[in-house]
Amino acid sequence: MSVRVRRIYEPPEPDDGLRVLVDRLWPRGMSKEEAHVDEWPKALTPSNELRRWYHAREGTYEDFRHRYEAELAAPQAAGLLDGLRERAREGPVTLLTAAKTPQESHAAVLAALLGERR
């Protein structure tokens, strides 16, 4: 299973496979043609409240991760996560985000969850 995280501002690569935007808001300055996004499952993105809380630096990345994992346990998000996990078993999946530090973002949490065996 191949899941990776990339910034959406990086040009697409042939080995990206399925390109999934995992941000709730469309990235600034990026056209849909440039982005080459295959899917945009907004129910997998952090809630507006959680996103604002994290960006205001009111908690640590670990706090954010735990809260986000709790949101992903909701039925709609859990179903989408299972579907994406299945797609990752079939071929490469690239999670796209505009986050400046993808390794400490919701995309990294998603990538870790997608890599878990279930």
C-alpha positions as CSV (number, residue, x, y, z in Angstrom):
1,M,0.0,0.0,0.0
2,S,1.4,3.3,-1.0
3,V,0.1,6.5,0.6
4,R,2.0,9.7,0.6
5,V,1.4,13.4,1.4
6,R,2.4,16.2,-0.9
7,R,1.7,19.9,-1.0
8,I,-0.8,20.7,-3.7
9,Y,1.5,23.5,-5.0
10,E,4.0,20.9,-6.1
11,P,3.5,19.8,-9.8
12,P,1.8,16.4,-10.3
13,E,4.1,13.4,-10.8
14,P,3.4,10.3,-12.8
15,D,3.6,8.0,-9.7
16,D,1.1,10.1,-7.7
17,G,-1.8,7.6,-8.5
18,L,-5.1,8.8,-7.1
19,R,-4.7,12.5,-6.1
20,V,-7.0,13.4,-3.2
21,L,-7.4,16.9,-1.8
22,V,-7.8,16.6,2.0
23,D,-8.3,20.3,2.8
24,R,-11.7,21.7,3.5
25,L,-11.0,24.9,1.6
26,W,-9.8,25.1,-2.0
27,P,-6.1,26.2,-2.0
28,R,-5.4,29.8,-2.8
29,G,-4.0,30.6,-6.1
30,M,-4.5,27.1,-7.5
31,S,-6.7,26.4,-10.4
32,K,-8.6,23.2,-10.8
33,E,-6.7,22.5,-14.0
34,E,-3.3,22.9,-12.3
35,A,-4.3,20.9,-9.2
36,H,-5.2,17.6,-11.1
37,V,-7.4,16.5,-8.2
38,D,-9.2,13.3,-8.6
39,E,-11.3,13.4,-5.4
40,W,-12.1,16.0,-2.7
41,P,-13.9,14.2,0.2
42,K,-14.7,17.2,2.4
43,A,-16.1,14.9,5.1
44,L,-12.6,13.6,5.7
45,T,-11.3,17.1,6.5
46,P,-11.1,18.5,10.0
47,S,-14.1,20.5,11.1
48,N,-13.9,24.3,10.9
49,E,-13.8,24.4,14.7
50,L,-10.9,22.0,15.0
51,R,-9.0,23.7,12.1
52,R,-9.4,27.1,13.7
53,W,-8.4,25.7,17.1
54,Y,-5.2,24.2,15.8
55,H,-4.3,27.2,13.7
56,A,-4.7,29.5,16.8
57,R,-2.1,27.3,18.5
58,E,-4.3,26.5,21.4
59,G,-3.0,23.0,21.7
60,T,-0.2,20.6,20.6
61,Y,-0.1,18.6,17.4
62,E,-0.8,15.5,19.6
63,D,-4.0,17.1,21.0
64,F,-5.0,18.0,17.4
65,R,-4.3,14.4,16.2
66,H,-6.5,12.9,19.0
67,R,-9.3,15.3,18.3
68,Y,-9.1,14.7,14.6
69,E,-9.1,10.9,15.0
70,A,-12.3,11.3,17.1
71,E,-13.9,13.3,14.2
72,L,-12.8,10.6,11.7
73,A,-14.7,8.0,13.8
74,A,-18.0,9.5,12.9
75,P,-20.0,7.2,10.5
76,Q,-19.7,9.3,7.3
77,A,-15.9,10.0,7.7
78,A,-15.2,6.4,8.8
79,G,-16.9,5.1,5.6
80,L,-14.9,7.5,3.4
81,L,-11.7,6.5,5.2
82,D,-12.4,2.8,4.6
83,G,-13.1,3.5,1.0
84,L,-9.9,5.4,0.6
85,R,-8.0,2.7,2.4
86,E,-9.4,0.2,-0.1
87,R,-8.3,2.4,-3.0
88,A,-4.8,2.6,-1.5
89,R,-4.6,-1.2,-1.6
90,E,-5.3,-1.0,-5.3
91,G,-2.6,1.5,-6.1
92,P,-0.8,4.7,-5.0
93,V,-2.7,7.4,-3.3
94,T,-1.4,11.0,-2.8
95,L,-3.0,13.1,-0.2
96,L,-2.8,16.8,-1.2
97,T,-2.7,19.7,1.2
98,A,-1.9,23.4,1.2
99,A,-0.4,23.1,4.7
100,K,3.0,24.6,5.0
101,T,4.2,21.7,7.2
102,P,2.4,18.7,5.9
103,Q,4.2,16.4,8.4
104,E,2.3,18.1,11.2
105,S,-1.0,18.4,9.6
106,H,-4.3,16.5,9.2
107,A,-2.9,15.0,6.0
108,A,-0.2,13.2,8.0
109,V,-2.9,11.9,10.4
110,L,-4.9,10.6,7.5
111,A,-1.8,9.0,5.9
112,A,-1.0,7.1,9.1
113,L,-4.6,5.9,9.5
114,L,-4.7,4.7,5.9
115,G,-1.5,2.8,6.4
116,E,-3.0,0.8,9.3
117,R,-4.2,-2.7,8.7
118,R,-8.0,-3.2,9.2
